[in-house]
Amino acid sequence: MTTAPRAFVFDMDGTIVDNMAFHTDSWITFFERRGMAIDADAFFRTTAGRQGKEIIRHYLGEHLDDDAVAELNHEKESVYRELYAPHLQAVHGFDCLVAQAKANGVKLAVGTAAPPANVAFTLDGLDLRRHFDTIVGALDVARGKPHPDVFLEAARRCGVAPEHCIVFEDAPLGVEAARRAGMRCIVLTTTLPAASFAEFDNVIAIVRDFSELKAGLLFA
Ligand SMILES: O=P(O)(O)OC[C@H]1O[C@@H](O)[C@H](O)[C@@H](O)[C@@H]1O
């Protein structure tokens, strides 16, 4: 590794927790209620990392006002939380990586498209919030991934330059957001196989879970 990392920026959904199938199922339910059928795989690839309000406007109409979108997003995220609650757990090796990062003086941040209720559901539900120097979510930036905003804001709050950040991601739009932010990325294959990330030159490792990461790669 050429530049020692000073901050790790974690995507939340699909990365800290292996939950994207439940997000997709909740979107399928949400759109079915409106008579719309969506293809799960294509939907994941083109929406994972976008904010709920962006997804809703894209599918149901750009004309929808903020209150209507907020209500629809609340409905979708309520379905998601009900589906995923019985399965809530961190991806294997996350606690150990956090401990190693702290021991090496690496700052820890979250950069997620999730709204505050989902951040609370996940990070408070697993008692993980205390580990992070900052958490940047849907209300903190105007644009979701693949725009780099959420990762740049996380780096800014950590006081760390993008080239000293490593992003952890599971979704192509998130890896692209990291690339646009000028950040290296480690991919978790929680949701998609390694081949799905072949086009990205900012990917430095692809692993099944955090336990596969070698300290030499991360902290050298
Ligand atoms: O940026 P993250 O943590 O992967 O969050 C992405 C997800 O955030 C959720 O809130 C959306 O409903 C999902 O559809 C979206 O993919």
The ligand as a MOL file (V3000), in Angstrom:
LIG
                    3D

  0  0  0     0  0            999 V3000
M  V30 BEGIN CTAB
M  V30 COUNTS 16 16 0 0 0
M  V30 BEGIN ATOM
M  V30 1 O -25.5660 3.4450 1.4110 0
M  V30 2 P -26.0760 2.1710 1.9960 0
M  V30 3 O -25.7950 2.0430 3.4610 0
M  V30 4 O -25.6750 0.9680 1.2150 0
M  V30 5 O -27.6610 2.2330 1.9080 0
M  V30 6 C -28.3200 1.9380 0.7230 0
M  V30 7 C -29.7930 1.7220 0.9020 0
M  V30 8 O -30.3900 2.6820 1.7190 0
M  V30 9 C -31.7590 2.4010 1.9880 0
M  V30 10 O -32.2590 3.2710 2.8850 0
M  V30 11 C -32.5540 2.3080 0.7290 0
M  V30 12 O -33.8900 2.0230 0.9650 0
M  V30 13 C -31.9390 1.2460 -0.1160 0
M  V30 14 O -32.6960 0.9320 -1.2290 0
M  V30 15 C -30.5280 1.6520 -0.4270 0
M  V30 16 O -29.9350 0.7890 -1.3320 0
M  V30 END ATOM
M  V30 BEGIN BOND
M  V30 1 2 1 2
M  V30 2 1 2 3
M  V30 3 1 2 4
M  V30 4 1 2 5
M  V30 5 1 5 6
M  V30 6 1 6 7
M  V30 7 1 7 8
M  V30 8 1 7 15
M  V30 9 1 8 9
M  V30 10 1 9 10
M  V30 11 1 9 11
M  V30 12 1 11 12
M  V30 13 1 11 13
M  V30 14 1 13 14
M  V30 15 1 13 15
M  V30 16 1 15 16
M  V30 END BOND
M  V30 END CTAB
M  END
